[in-house]
């Protein structure tokens, strides 16, 4: 762990320096004469390659493309909007396909590359004007990072130098400070929104593909009521340390951007395993390493047991043996499951007053900070009028009508013959750490990390180092 953290410090600095010196991949072009000033774009002829940036105002999804209206800000040669300058004009970008208004939210910074496609008449209040239109070939969302700059009149020698020393080793002297905001690269930019069809259903996923043939294919499977964004803390590490991996993070059916099952179909555990099989076939993903969290970890173990020839390794985070119970509880299990479905049929869907309320709900459920839950919430939320509603299927909360017996669950784990890593949070589910639960897993490498049930969001570096070691051994 210490080795990776030292390496992380060096490579993070290198990544920042290289990011400062080049355009994001989605904006890269061989054309050295791209028009990148607002007045220049207004004056240039149609079909000229252009690049503009600024603050998103509105997003409108059309039949086959998305209209994004942007308040223009000057950009530097690397495409970064200059937030210290005053806005100057507006432009319209048309992006092929669907763009999620939650991800491309009002107020976010964006840079768009494309070709000028005339002017569009627009209105802001009572003012009418012509705005340049860009037919986009690429765009990039930036993040704004705040830094505290402290100026001190040192009254003595400071034996500690660095960020973590502040407030502990400073000796004497007055200090003044200011907060500055800087535009930074969004580290998960190479993960692209994708989807595929299974019968009449759409399965959404995030994918990071390499330019050359990928040396490894790693498929991430999230937990119950989560989505592909639950692995967001690992994405920057993957970009830095595993550039040759093809990475796929799935939205399971009924979760995230994936479509719901029809009203008379529910979410039985074993159906997820069939879904995973069909997804991997559609993606031409063979010899994959499966990384699952919670429910996703149980799906991954069952699939690895049934199809060991298709799996190169298995990583389970905060889960291991499939859930099981005594066969004598089957009648009660069946009754509770059916009654929960009946309650769902009689229940009226409720909206959420605000995005902040949705974030607060998620924080209470997971005990995670805002920055950890925000990407998950944004992927699971959509706006309906002046209210917000969850994207996930409410049928997910219905109880299971069937659960394996303990001998069946143990037979599954005994059939897992691929290299196997289990990662548990020190403050995670206590039953997962019981000796009687761990003893049958003698062929697995079991590691403990700091954190709760979502330990991969609380200790991402440590979890990634373990995953990296497991994947690269194969």
MOMOUR-V110085 format. One record per helix or strand. SS is the DSSP state (2 for helix, 1 for strand). FROM is the first residue (numbers start at 1). TO is the last residue. If there is no record, write none. Layout:
BEGIN
SS & FROM & TO
SS & FROM & TO
END
This chain:
BEGIN
2 & 2 & 20
2 & 25 & 27
1 & 35 & 35
2 & 38 & 43
1 & 49 & 61
1 & 65 & 73
1 & 75 & 75
1 & 81 & 81
1 & 90 & 96
1 & 109 & 124
1 & 127 & 152
2 & 163 & 165
1 & 175 & 184
1 & 192 & 198
1 & 201 & 208
1 & 216 & 221
2 & 228 & 241
1 & 245 & 250
2 & 269 & 282
1 & 288 & 293
2 & 295 & 306
2 & 308 & 310
1 & 311 & 317
1 & 324 & 324
2 & 327 & 345
1 & 352 & 352
2 & 355 & 366
2 & 370 & 379
1 & 381 & 384
1 & 387 & 390
2 & 394 & 397
1 & 404 & 404
2 & 406 & 414
1 & 419 & 425
2 & 430 & 433
2 & 435 & 441
1 & 445 & 449
2 & 455 & 458
2 & 460 & 472
END
